[in-house]
Amino acid sequence: GPNMGGKSTYIRTVALCQLLGQLGSFLPATSASLPILAGIYTRMGSNDDLARGLSTFMVELWNAGF
């Protein structure tokens, strides 16, 4: 998707809903059918360099290259 499009926020929300559902907690949904997971694995960057015009994704690509 486009840079600064909210992809990381969406992934965090899905992971949090899965975790809350597995714990039996409230989910902000009309209904949900979630499987039991052994773990939630993701690699997400938390840094960007907007002053230099680099999105979080671009910084992650740059860091993965070194």
Residue pairs with C-beta under 8 A, 6 or more apart in sequence:
1 7
3 55
3 57
3 58
4 55
7 57
8 44
8 45
8 56
11 42
11 44
12 44
15 40
15 42
17 27
17 28
17 29
17 32
17 34
18 34
18 37
18 40
19 40
20 26
20 27
21 27
21 32
21 34
22 34
22 36
22 37
43 60
44 56
45 56
45 57
45 59
45 60
45 63
46 56
47 56
47 59
48 54
48 55
48 56
48 59
49 59
54 62
